[in-house]
Amino acid sequence: MAHFSTLSMFETDCFDVNDATRRAAVDFVLLDVRSPELFAAGHLPGAVNLPHGRIVERNLSRYPDDTVFVVYCAGPHCNGADKAALRLAHLGRPVKKMIGGVTGWLDEGFELETGTDDGGLEGVPGAGG
């Protein structure tokens, strides 16, 4: 019971992320933690690209310490979002994992964006752009 009662503190899903972005009620940074190539091929609208291996304090310095990050990767077959969430937690940053990733997003019938707009992280090595 304890496990399931705390899941919503650490996870969200594709429907809730889409709902928040559609209503312009976004109070988080949506972080695509896949490679810049995969990000450019298709990512969630409004996402910022920062591969999980590049999540260090220097690359997060533009965000206030209390910024909530919602991380996602390719899908349930990928553990990149778990690795990203752990790195963010080690840095003391609030984080949730979007379960389902890109696969779940598409399964819900939502659209992807393409291109390399990485939310202003173009100066971060390996972060798109």
N, CA, C and O atoms as a GROMACS GRO file, in nm:
protein
  516
    1MET      N    1   0.082  -0.118   0.000
    1MET     CA    2   0.000   0.000   0.000
    1MET      C    3   0.088   0.126   0.000
    1MET      O    4   0.058   0.223  -0.069
    2ALA      N    5   0.196   0.124   0.077
    2ALA     CA    6   0.284   0.240   0.082
    2ALA      C    7   0.344   0.270  -0.056
    2ALA      O    8   0.354   0.385  -0.097
    3HIS      N    9   0.383   0.165  -0.126
    3HIS     CA   10   0.442   0.182  -0.259
    3HIS      C   11   0.345   0.254  -0.353
    3HIS      O   12   0.382   0.353  -0.416
    4PHE      N   13   0.222   0.206  -0.362
    4PHE     CA   14   0.126   0.263  -0.455
    4PHE      C   15   0.076   0.400  -0.412
    4PHE      O   16   0.039   0.482  -0.497
    5SER      N   17   0.075   0.426  -0.284
    5SER     CA   18   0.028   0.557  -0.239
    5SER      C   19   0.130   0.667  -0.266
    5SER      O   20   0.095   0.785  -0.264
    6THR      N   21   0.254   0.630  -0.291
    6THR     CA   22   0.357   0.731  -0.318
    6THR      C   23   0.391   0.745  -0.466
    6THR      O   24   0.464   0.837  -0.504
    7LEU      N   25   0.340   0.656  -0.551
    7LEU     CA   26   0.376   0.661  -0.693
    7LEU      C   27   0.349   0.796  -0.758
    7LEU      O   28   0.430   0.844  -0.837
    8SER      N   29   0.237   0.859  -0.725
    8SER     CA   30   0.205   0.986  -0.791
    8SER      C   31   0.302   1.098  -0.751
    8SER      O   32   0.307   1.202  -0.817
    9MET      N   33   0.378   1.076  -0.646
    9MET     CA   34   0.482   1.174  -0.610
    9MET      C   35   0.601   1.166  -0.705
    9MET      O   36   0.676   1.262  -0.721
   10PHE      N   37   0.618   1.049  -0.767
   10PHE     CA   38   0.738   1.023  -0.847
   10PHE      C   39   0.711   0.997  -0.994
   10PHE      O   40   0.803   0.996  -1.076
   11GLU      N   41   0.584   0.975  -1.030
   11GLU     CA   42   0.550   0.944  -1.167
   11GLU      C   43   0.429   1.026  -1.213
   11GLU      O   44   0.344   1.067  -1.134
   12THR      N   45   0.425   1.047  -1.344
   12THR     CA   46   0.308   1.103  -1.409
   12THR      C   47   0.288   1.024  -1.537
   12THR      O   48   0.369   0.937  -1.569
   13ASP      N   49   0.183   1.052  -1.609
   13ASP     CA   50   0.162   0.977  -1.733
   13ASP      C   51   0.142   1.072  -1.851
   13ASP      O   52   0.134   1.194  -1.835
   14CYS      N   53   0.136   1.013  -1.968
   14CYS     CA   54   0.127   1.091  -2.092
   14CYS      C   55   0.001   1.176  -2.095
   14CYS      O   56   0.005   1.292  -2.138
   15PHE      N   57  -0.111   1.120  -2.051
   15PHE     CA   58  -0.236   1.195  -2.053
   15PHE      C   59  -0.226   1.322  -1.968
   15PHE      O   60  -0.266   1.430  -2.013
   16ASP      N   61  -0.172   1.310  -1.847
   16ASP     CA   62  -0.162   1.426  -1.758
   16ASP      C   63  -0.064   1.531  -1.811
   16ASP      O   64  -0.089   1.650  -1.798
   17VAL      N   65   0.047   1.487  -1.870
   17VAL     CA   66   0.142   1.582  -1.928
   17VAL      C   67   0.076   1.654  -2.046
   17VAL      O   68   0.087   1.776  -2.057
   18ASN      N   69   0.009   1.581  -2.133
   18ASN     CA   70  -0.060   1.644  -2.245
   18ASN      C   71  -0.167   1.741  -2.197
   18ASN      O   72  -0.179   1.851  -2.250
   19ASP      N   73  -0.243   1.700  -2.097
   19ASP     CA   74  -0.348   1.786  -2.044
   19ASP      C   75  -0.290   1.917  -1.990
   19ASP      O   76  -0.344   2.024  -2.016
   20ALA      N   77  -0.180   1.908  -1.916
   20ALA     CA   78  -0.118   2.029  -1.860
   20ALA      C   79  -0.067   2.121  -1.971
   20ALA      O   80  -0.084   2.242  -1.963
   21THR      N   81  -0.005   2.063  -2.074
   21THR     CA   82   0.048   2.148  -2.181
   21THR      C   83  -0.065   2.207  -2.265
   21THR      O   84  -0.056   2.322  -2.309
   22ARG      N   85  -0.170   2.130  -2.287
   22ARG     CA   86  -0.285   2.179  -2.364
   22ARG      C   87  -0.356   2.294  -2.294
   22ARG      O   88  -0.402   2.388  -2.358
   23ARG      N   89  -0.364   2.286  -2.161
   23ARG     CA   90  -0.431   2.391  -2.084
   23ARG      C   91  -0.337   2.504  -2.046
   23ARG      O   92  -0.377   2.598  -1.977
   24ALA      N   93  -0.212   2.497  -2.090
   24ALA     CA   94  -0.110   2.596  -2.053
   24ALA      C   95  -0.095   2.606  -1.902
   24ALA      O   96  -0.074   2.714  -1.847
   25ALA      N   97  -0.108   2.492  -1.835
   25ALA     CA   98  -0.093   2.486  -1.689
   25ALA      C   99   0.037   2.414  -1.654
   25ALA      O  100   0.043   2.336  -1.559
   26VAL      N  101   0.140   2.443  -1.731
   26VAL     CA  102   0.268   2.374  -1.713
   26VAL      C  103   0.346   2.437  -1.598
   26VAL      O  104   0.379   2.555  -1.601
   27ASP      N  105   0.372   2.356  -1.496
   27ASP     CA  106   0.452   2.402  -1.383
   27ASP      C  107   0.575   2.313  -1.367
   27ASP      O  108   0.622   2.286  -1.256
   28PHE      N  109   0.626   2.267  -1.482
   28PHE     CA  110   0.741   2.177  -1.483
   28PHE      C  111   0.817   2.197  -1.613
   28PHE      O  112   0.766   2.256  -1.708
   29VAL      N  113   0.940   2.147  -1.615
   29VAL     CA  114   1.019   2.143  -1.738
   29VAL      C  115   1.013   2.000  -1.789
   29VAL      O  116   1.048   1.907  -1.716
   30LEU      N  117   0.969   1.983  -1.911
   30LEU     CA  118   0.960   1.852  -1.974
   30LEU      C  119   1.095   1.822  -2.037
   30LEU      O  120   1.138   1.890  -2.131
   31LEU      N  121   1.161   1.721  -1.985
   31LEU     CA  122   1.300   1.693  -2.023
   31LEU      C  123   1.309   1.562  -2.101
   31LEU      O  124   1.286   1.454  -2.046
   32ASP      N  125   1.342   1.572  -2.229
   32ASP     CA  126   1.367   1.456  -2.314
   32ASP      C  127   1.512   1.417  -2.293
   32ASP      O  128   1.602   1.495  -2.323
   33VAL      N  129   1.534   1.297  -2.241
   33VAL     CA  130   1.669   1.258  -2.201
   33VAL      C  131   1.734   1.162  -2.302
   33VAL      O  132   1.832   1.094  -2.270
   34ARG      N  133   1.678   1.159  -2.423
   34ARG     CA  134   1.735   1.077  -2.530
   34ARG      C  135   1.844   1.154  -2.604
   34ARG      O  136   1.874   1.269  -2.570
   35SER      N  137   1.901   1.092  -2.704
   35SER     CA  138   2.007   1.156  -2.782
   35SER      C  139   1.950   1.273  -2.864
   35SER      O  140   1.831   1.277  -2.892
   36PRO      N  141   2.036   1.368  -2.901
   36PRO     CA  142   1.992   1.479  -2.986
   36PRO      C  143   1.933   1.431  -3.118
   36PRO      O  144   1.841   1.494  -3.171
   37GLU      N  145   1.984   1.322  -3.173
   37GLU     CA  146   1.932   1.270  -3.299
   37GLU      C  147   1.788   1.220  -3.283
   37GLU      O  148   1.702   1.248  -3.367
   38LEU      N  149   1.762   1.146  -3.176
   38LEU     CA  150   1.626   1.098  -3.151
   38LEU      C  151   1.532   1.213  -3.118
   38LEU      O  152   1.416   1.214  -3.161
   39PHE      N  153   1.581   1.311  -3.043
   39PHE     CA  154   1.502   1.430  -3.012
   39PHE      C  155   1.460   1.501  -3.141
   39PHE      O  156   1.343   1.536  -3.158
   40ALA      N  157   1.555   1.521  -3.233
   40ALA     CA  158   1.527   1.591  -3.359
   40ALA      C  159   1.426   1.514  -3.444
   40ALA      O  160   1.346   1.574  -3.515
   41ALA      N  161   1.431   1.382  -3.438
   41ALA     CA  162   1.341   1.299  -3.518
   41ALA      C  163   1.197   1.305  -3.467
   41ALA      O  164   1.104   1.284  -3.545
   42GLY      N  165   1.178   1.335  -3.339
   42GLY     CA  166   1.044   1.346  -3.284
   42GLY      C  167   1.045   1.352  -3.133
   42GLY      O  168   1.098   1.263  -3.067
   43HIS      N  169   0.984   1.458  -3.078
   43HIS     CA  170   0.981   1.476  -2.933
   43HIS      C  171   0.848   1.537  -2.892
   43HIS      O  172   0.772   1.586  -2.976
   44LEU      N  173   0.820   1.534  -2.764
   44LEU     CA  174   0.697   1.591  -2.712
   44LEU      C  175   0.701   1.743  -2.726
   44LEU      O  176   0.805   1.805  -2.707
   45PRO      N  177   0.587   1.804  -2.759
   45PRO     CA  178   0.582   1.950  -2.773
   45PRO      C  179   0.626   2.019  -2.644
   45PRO      O  180   0.581   1.984  -2.534
   46GLY      N  181   0.716   2.115  -2.659
   46GLY     CA  182   0.763   2.192  -2.545
   46GLY      C  183   0.879   2.130  -2.469
   46GLY      O  184   0.928   2.187  -2.372
   47ALA      N  185   0.922   2.012  -2.513
   47ALA     CA  186   1.030   1.943  -2.441
   47ALA      C  187   1.165   2.010  -2.464
   47ALA      O  188   1.189   2.072  -2.568
   48VAL      N  189   1.251   1.996  -2.367
   48VAL     CA  190   1.390   2.039  -2.373
   48VAL      C  191   1.474   1.912  -2.381
   48VAL      O  192   1.447   1.815  -2.311
   49ASN      N  193   1.576   1.913  -2.464
   49ASN     CA  194   1.661   1.795  -2.479
   49ASN      C  195   1.786   1.808  -2.392
   49ASN      O  196   1.863   1.903  -2.405
   50LEU      N  197   1.804   1.711  -2.304
   50LEU     CA  198   1.926   1.700  -2.224
   50LEU      C  199   1.946   1.552  -2.195
   50LEU      O  200   1.884   1.497  -2.103
   51PRO      N  201   2.033   1.486  -2.273
   51PRO     CA  202   2.056   1.343  -2.252
   51PRO      C  203   2.093   1.314  -2.106
   51PRO      O  204   2.162   1.392  -2.041
   52HIS      N  205   2.044   1.201  -2.056
   52HIS     CA  206   2.061   1.170  -1.913
   52HIS      C  207   2.206   1.175  -1.868
   52HIS      O  208   2.233   1.211  -1.753
   53GLY      N  209   2.300   1.140  -1.953
   53GLY     CA  210   2.441   1.144  -1.916
   53GLY      C  211   2.497   1.284  -1.901
   53GLY      O  212   2.606   1.302  -1.847
   54ARG      N  213   2.422   1.384  -1.947
   54ARG     CA  214   2.466   1.524  -1.939
   54ARG      C  215   2.396   1.601  -1.827
   54ARG      O  216   2.409   1.723  -1.817
   55ILE      N  217   2.321   1.530  -1.744
   55ILE     CA  218   2.251   1.597  -1.635
   55ILE      C  219   2.348   1.620  -1.520
   55ILE      O  220   2.375   1.531  -1.439
   56VAL      N  221   2.399   1.742  -1.516
   56VAL     CA  222   2.488   1.788  -1.409
   56VAL      C  223   2.442   1.928  -1.370
   56VAL      O  224   2.372   1.995  -1.447
   57GLU      N  225   2.480   1.972  -1.253
   57GLU     CA  226   2.432   2.102  -1.203
   57GLU      C  227   2.461   2.216  -1.299
   57GLU      O  228   2.378   2.304  -1.316
   58ARG      N  229   2.577   2.216  -1.361
   58ARG     CA  230   2.612   2.324  -1.455
   58ARG      C  231   2.510   2.335  -1.567
   58ARG      O  232   2.477   2.446  -1.609
   59ASN      N  233   2.459   2.222  -1.615
   59ASN     CA  234   2.363   2.224  -1.725
   59ASN      C  235   2.221   2.255  -1.679
   59ASN      O  236   2.132   2.275  -1.762
   60LEU      N  237   2.200   2.260  -1.548
   60LEU     CA  238   2.068   2.293  -1.494
   60LEU      C  239   2.065   2.432  -1.431
   60LEU      O  240   1.962   2.474  -1.379
   61SER      N  241   2.177   2.502  -1.434
   61SER     CA  242   2.191   2.626  -1.359
   61SER      C  243   2.092   2.735  -1.399
   61SER      O  244   2.065   2.825  -1.320
   62ARG      N  245   2.037   2.728  -1.518
   62ARG     CA  246   1.940   2.830  -1.560
   62ARG      C  247   1.803   2.812  -1.495
   62ARG      O  248   1.718   2.900  -1.505
   63TYR      N  249   1.782   2.698  -1.429
   63TYR     CA  250   1.654   2.670  -1.364
   63TYR      C  251   1.664   2.689  -1.213
   63TYR      O  252   1.762   2.646  -1.153
   64PRO      N  253   1.565   2.752  -1.151
   64PRO     CA  254   1.564   2.763  -1.005
   64PRO      C  255   1.569   2.623  -0.940
   64PRO      O  256   1.524   2.525  -0.999
   65ASP      N  257   1.623   2.617  -0.820
   65ASP     CA  258   1.641   2.489  -0.751
   65ASP      C  259   1.511   2.414  -0.729
   65ASP      O  260   1.512   2.291  -0.718
   66ASP      N  261   1.398   2.483  -0.722
   66ASP     CA  262   1.270   2.416  -0.696
   66ASP      C  263   1.194   2.379  -0.824
   66ASP      O  264   1.079   2.337  -0.818
   67THR      N  265   1.258   2.395  -0.941
   67THR     CA  266   1.196   2.357  -1.067
   67THR      C  267   1.170   2.207  -1.070
   67THR      O  268   1.260   2.127  -1.041
   68VAL      N  269   1.049   2.169  -1.103
   68VAL     CA  270   1.015   2.028  -1.118
   68VAL      C  271   1.048   1.986  -1.260
   68VAL      O  272   1.007   2.051  -1.356
   69PHE      N  273   1.121   1.877  -1.273
   69PHE     CA  274   1.152   1.821  -1.404
   69PHE      C  275   1.069   1.695  -1.425
   69PHE      O  276   1.061   1.610  -1.337
   70VAL      N  277   1.007   1.685  -1.541
   70VAL     CA  278   0.938   1.563  -1.582
   70VAL      C  279   1.024   1.503  -1.693
   70VAL      O  280   1.040   1.563  -1.799
   71VAL      N  281   1.078   1.385  -1.667
   71VAL     CA  282   1.170   1.322  -1.761
   71VAL      C  283   1.101   1.211  -1.837
   71VAL      O  284   1.013   1.143  -1.785
   72TYR      N  285   1.144   1.193  -1.962
   72TYR     CA  286   1.094   1.081  -2.041
   72TYR      C  287   1.203   1.036  -2.138
   72TYR      O  288   1.296   1.110  -2.169
   73CYS      N  289   1.188   0.912  -2.183
   73CYS     CA  290   1.278   0.856  -2.284
   73CYS      C  291   1.194   0.788  -2.392
   73CYS      O  292   1.081   0.829  -2.417
   74ALA      N  293   1.247   0.686  -2.453
   74ALA     CA  294   1.180   0.622  -2.567
   74ALA      C  295   1.051   0.551  -2.527
   74ALA      O  296   0.951   0.559  -2.598
   75GLY      N  297   1.052   0.482  -2.416
   75GLY     CA  298   0.932   0.408  -2.376
   75GLY      C  299   0.962   0.310  -2.265
   75GLY      O  300   1.068   0.316  -2.203
   76PRO      N  301   0.869   0.220  -2.239
   76PRO     CA  302   0.885   0.127  -2.126
   76PRO      C  303   1.004   0.032  -2.141
   76PRO      O  304   1.049  -0.027  -2.043
   77HIS      N  305   1.054   0.018  -2.262
   77HIS     CA  306   1.169  -0.068  -2.286
   77HIS      C  307   1.302   0.004  -2.262
   77HIS      O  308   1.408  -0.056  -2.279
   78CYS      N  309   1.297   0.129  -2.222
   78CYS     CA  310   1.415   0.213  -2.206
   78CYS      C  311   1.426   0.259  -2.061
   78CYS      O  312   1.326   0.297  -2.000
   79ASN      N  313   1.546   0.256  -2.005
   79ASN     CA  314   1.563   0.301  -1.866
   79ASN      C  315   1.630   0.438  -1.857
   79ASN      O  316   1.676   0.477  -1.750
   80GLY      N  317   1.636   0.511  -1.967
   80GLY     CA  318   1.698   0.644  -1.966
   80GLY      C  319   1.628   0.740  -1.872
   80GLY      O  320   1.694   0.821  -1.807
   81ALA      N  321   1.496   0.733  -1.865
   81ALA     CA  322   1.422   0.821  -1.774
   81ALA      C  323   1.453   0.789  -1.629
   81ALA      O  324   1.462   0.879  -1.545
   82ASP      N  325   1.470   0.660  -1.598
   82ASP     CA  326   1.508   0.621  -1.462
   82ASP      C  327   1.646   0.676  -1.426
   82ASP      O  328   1.668   0.727  -1.317
   83LYS      N  329   1.740   0.663  -1.520
   83LYS     CA  330   1.876   0.715  -1.497
   83LYS      C  331   1.872   0.867  -1.478
   83LYS      O  332   1.940   0.920  -1.391
   84ALA      N  333   1.793   0.935  -1.560
   84ALA     CA  334   1.782   1.081  -1.550
   84ALA      C  335   1.720   1.121  -1.417
   84ALA      O  336   1.768   1.214  -1.351
   85ALA      N  337   1.614   1.052  -1.377
   85ALA     CA  338   1.547   1.083  -1.250
   85ALA      C  339   1.643   1.064  -1.133
   85ALA      O  340   1.644   1.145  -1.040
   86LEU      N  341   1.722   0.960  -1.137
   86LEU     CA  342   1.819   0.936  -1.030
   86LEU      C  343   1.924   1.048  -1.027
   86LEU      O  344   1.959   1.096  -0.919
   87ARG      N  345   1.974   1.088  -1.142
   87ARG     CA  346   2.074   1.196  -1.147
   87ARG      C  347   2.016   1.326  -1.091
   87ARG      O  348   2.082   1.396  -1.014
   88LEU      N  349   1.892   1.359  -1.131
   88LEU     CA  350   1.827   1.480  -1.081
   88LEU      C  351   1.805   1.471  -0.930
   88LEU      O  352   1.827   1.569  -0.859
   89ALA      N  353   1.763   1.357  -0.882
   89ALA     CA  354   1.741   1.339  -0.738
   89ALA      C  355   1.872   1.354  -0.661
   89ALA      O  356   1.874   1.414  -0.554
   90HIS      N  357   1.981   1.299  -0.715
   90HIS     CA  358   2.113   1.316  -0.651
   90HIS      C  359   2.153   1.463  -0.642
   90HIS      O  360   2.226   1.502  -0.550
   91LEU      N  361   2.107   1.543  -0.737
   91LEU     CA  362   2.136   1.686  -0.737
   91LEU      C  363   2.038   1.766  -0.652
   91LEU      O  364   2.046   1.888  -0.643
   92GLY      N  365   1.945   1.695  -0.589
   92GLY     CA  366   1.846   1.761  -0.504
   92GLY      C  367   1.736   1.830  -0.580
   92GLY      O  368   1.667   1.916  -0.526
   93ARG      N  369   1.717   1.792  -0.706
   93ARG     CA  370   1.615   1.854  -0.791
   93ARG      C  371   1.486   1.772  -0.786
   93ARG      O  372   1.490   1.649  -0.791
   94PRO      N  373   1.371   1.839  -0.776
   94PRO     CA  374   1.243   1.767  -0.782
   94PRO      C  375   1.224   1.706  -0.920
   94PRO      O  376   1.248   1.771  -1.021
   95VAL      N  377   1.180   1.580  -0.924
   95VAL     CA  378   1.168   1.511  -1.052
   95VAL      C  379   1.055   1.410  -1.048
   95VAL      O  380   1.026   1.347  -0.946
   96LYS      N  381   0.991   1.396  -1.165
   96LYS     CA  382   0.893   1.290  -1.188
   96LYS      C  383   0.928   1.224  -1.321
   96LYS      O  384   0.979   1.289  -1.412
   97LYS      N  385   0.899   1.097  -1.330
   97LYS     CA  386   0.917   1.024  -1.455
   97LYS      C  387   0.782   1.014  -1.525
   97LYS      O  388   0.681   0.980  -1.463
   98MET      N  389   0.780   1.046  -1.656
   98MET     CA  390   0.660   1.026  -1.734
   98MET      C  391   0.661   0.882  -1.785
   98MET      O  392   0.739   0.848  -1.874
   99ILE      N  393   0.575   0.800  -1.727
   99ILE     CA  394   0.572   0.660  -1.767
   99ILE      C  395   0.519   0.648  -1.910
   99ILE      O  396   0.432   0.724  -1.952
  100GLY      N  397   0.573   0.554  -1.982
  100GLY     CA  398   0.532   0.532  -2.120
  100GLY      C  399   0.625   0.592  -2.223
  100GLY      O  400   0.642   0.536  -2.332
  101GLY      N  401   0.688   0.705  -2.189
  101GLY     CA  402   0.780   0.771  -2.282
  101GLY      C  403   0.714   0.804  -2.415
  101GLY      O  404   0.593   0.823  -2.424
  102VAL      N  405   0.796   0.811  -2.518
  102VAL     CA  406   0.747   0.845  -2.651
  102VAL      C  407   0.648   0.740  -2.699
  102VAL      O  408   0.547   0.773  -2.762
  103THR      N  409   0.675   0.613  -2.670
  103THR     CA  410   0.584   0.506  -2.711
  103THR      C  411   0.445   0.527  -2.652
  103THR      O  412   0.345   0.516  -2.723
  104GLY      N  413   0.439   0.556  -2.524
  104GLY     CA  414   0.311   0.581  -2.457
  104GLY      C  415   0.242   0.704  -2.513
  104GLY      O  416   0.120   0.705  -2.531
  105TRP      N  417   0.320   0.808  -2.540
  105TRP     CA  418   0.265   0.932  -2.598
  105TRP      C  419   0.194   0.902  -2.730
  105TRP      O  420   0.081   0.945  -2.752
  106LEU      N  421   0.263   0.829  -2.817
  106LEU     CA  422   0.204   0.794  -2.946
  106LEU      C  423   0.085   0.700  -2.930
  106LEU      O  424  -0.014   0.712  -3.002
  107ASP      N  425   0.094   0.606  -2.836
  107ASP     CA  426  -0.018   0.514  -2.810
  107ASP      C  427  -0.144   0.590  -2.768
  107ASP      O  428  -0.255   0.547  -2.798
  108GLU      N  429  -0.126   0.703  -2.700
  108GLU     CA  430  -0.240   0.785  -2.658
  108GLU      C  431  -0.297   0.868  -2.774
  108GLU      O  432  -0.402   0.932  -2.760
  109GLY      N  433  -0.229   0.866  -2.889
  109GLY     CA  434  -0.276   0.940  -3.006
  109GLY      C  435  -0.226   1.083  -3.012
  109GLY      O  436  -0.278   1.164  -3.091
  110PHE      N  437  -0.126   1.116  -2.930
  110PHE     CA  438  -0.072   1.252  -2.929
  110PHE      C  439   0.037   1.266  -3.035
  110PHE      O  440   0.099   1.167  -3.075
  111GLU      N  441   0.059   1.388  -3.080
  111GLU     CA  442   0.155   1.417  -3.187
  111GLU      C  443   0.293   1.450  -3.129
  111GLU      O  444   0.306   1.494  -3.014
  112LEU      N  445   0.395   1.427  -3.212
  112LEU     CA  446   0.531   1.468  -3.180
  112LEU      C  447   0.568   1.589  -3.263
  112LEU      O  448   0.510   1.613  -3.369
  113GLU      N  449   0.664   1.666  -3.214
  113GLU     CA  450   0.725   1.773  -3.292
  113GLU      C  451   0.858   1.722  -3.344
  113GLU      O  452   0.915   1.628  -3.288
  114THR      N  453   0.908   1.782  -3.449
  114THR     CA  454   1.040   1.747  -3.499
  114THR      C  455   1.127   1.871  -3.499
  114THR      O  456   1.078   1.983  -3.487
  115GLY      N  457   1.255   1.851  -3.513
  115GLY     CA  458   1.350   1.962  -3.517
  115GLY      C  459   1.442   1.961  -3.398
  115GLY      O  460   1.435   1.873  -3.312
  116THR      N  461   1.529   2.059  -3.396
  116THR     CA  462   1.633   2.061  -3.294
  116THR      C  463   1.621   2.173  -3.194
  116THR      O  464   1.716   2.201  -3.122
  117ASP      N  465   1.506   2.240  -3.187
  117ASP     CA  466   1.489   2.343  -3.086
  117ASP      C  467   1.496   2.275  -2.950
  117ASP      O  468   1.407   2.198  -2.914
  118ASP      N  469   1.601   2.304  -2.877
  118ASP     CA  470   1.626   2.232  -2.753
  118ASP      C  471   1.596   2.316  -2.629
  118ASP      O  472   1.650   2.288  -2.522
  119GLY      N  473   1.513   2.416  -2.642
  119GLY     CA  474   1.476   2.496  -2.527
  119GLY      C  475   1.586   2.586  -2.477
  119GLY      O  476   1.587   2.625  -2.360
  120GLY      N  477   1.680   2.620  -2.563
  120GLY     CA  478   1.786   2.713  -2.523
  120GLY      C  479   1.908   2.645  -2.466
  120GLY      O  480   1.994   2.712  -2.407
  121LEU      N  481   1.919   2.513  -2.481
  121LEU     CA  482   2.037   2.442  -2.430
  121LEU      C  483   2.141   2.420  -2.538
  121LEU      O  484   2.226   2.332  -2.525
  122GLU      N  485   2.136   2.500  -2.644
  122GLU     CA  486   2.227   2.477  -2.755
  122GLU      C  487   2.373   2.489  -2.716
  122GLU      O  488   2.459   2.435  -2.786
  123GLY      N  489   2.405   2.556  -2.608
  123GLY     CA  490   2.543   2.567  -2.562
  123GLY      C  491   2.588   2.450  -2.479
  123GLY      O  492   2.705   2.442  -2.442
  124VAL      N  493   2.498   2.358  -2.448
  124VAL     CA  494   2.532   2.242  -2.364
  124VAL      C  495   2.576   2.129  -2.455
  124VAL      O  496   2.496   2.083  -2.538
  125PRO      N  497   2.700   2.083  -2.443
  125PRO     CA  498   2.748   1.975  -2.530
  125PRO      C  499   2.656   1.854  -2.519
  125PRO      O  500   2.622   1.808  -2.410
  126GLY      N  501   2.616   1.802  -2.634
  126GLY     CA  502   2.534   1.683  -2.638
  126GLY      C  503   2.388   1.706  -2.604
  126GLY      O  504   2.315   1.610  -2.581
  127ALA      N  505   2.343   1.831  -2.600
  127ALA     CA  506   2.206   1.860  -2.560
  127ALA      C  507   2.121   1.907  -2.676
  127ALA      O  508   2.026   1.983  -2.655
  128GLY      N  509   2.151   1.867  -2.796
  128GLY     CA  510   2.071   1.910  -2.910
  128GLY      C  511   2.128   2.034  -2.972
  128GLY      O  512   2.238   2.077  -2.939
  129GLY      N  513   2.050   2.093  -3.063
  129GLY     CA  514   2.086   2.221  -3.123
  129GLY      C  515   2.199   2.218  -3.216
  129GLY      O  516   2.236   2.322  -3.272
   0.00000   0.00000   0.00000
